[in-house]
Amino acid sequence: MPRSTHPYLLSNLRGKYFYLYLFLDIFSRKIVGFNVFDEQNAEHAASVVSSAHRAENCCEGDVTLHSDNGGPMKGSTMLAMLQMLGIVPSFSRPSVSDDNPFSESLFKTLKYCPQYPSKPFCSEQEALTWVAKFVDWYNNIHQHSGINFVTPAARHQGLDREILSNRILVYEKAKQKNPIRWSRQTRNWMRIDEVYLNPKHTDRKTA
């Protein structure tokens, strides 16, 4: 189940922002689609989700898209695109602040990572270039704590099974070699096979 977000990126013109449209697969935590625009509208959202759907080679009915209740995500152009692609729309509940935890966490990582520019962006292209570098780092280098410290790209490709299995073996061998060092069980490197949209509501499971 992808989630969408479109945080504001500060420009060098007072009162003006660039808008990041971003889609995240919550199972793997991989960013599967993104773009930056100088305005918010449903047409931009529709173009990004269409590109992501094509790049991920999704089939009709495979995807549910959860997003906030903003105009770009509920506009007629966006809803028509979702219907055409066979994507089921889902929206955050009104007045529920934690109904978008994956997107909020990602946005925080983006805005507070050491690489985030200290000065505002001068242009839409400059903002997009930086975001593209961030996405490459996040997907392919960043070892995400929520998926047991593998990269989102590795998990998205199913490579995390072997990675985590190897870690279990390494830790068990280390414990056997020096058991005094280990007063408890080794770290749990078992694969996380189920991800919930909101852990407090287990009926909303995604896989």
Protein Blocks (a to p, Z undefined) as FASTA:
>chain_A
ZZddddddddfbehiacdddddddfklopafbdcddfbdcfklmmmmmmmmmmmnopaeh
kaccdddfbfklmgmklmmmmmmnopacddddehiaklmmmmmmmmmmmmmgmklcfbdc
fbfklmmmmmmmmmmmmmmmmccfkloopafklmmnopmmmmmmmmmmmmmmmmmmmmml
pmbdcddfbdcfbdcfblklmklccZZ
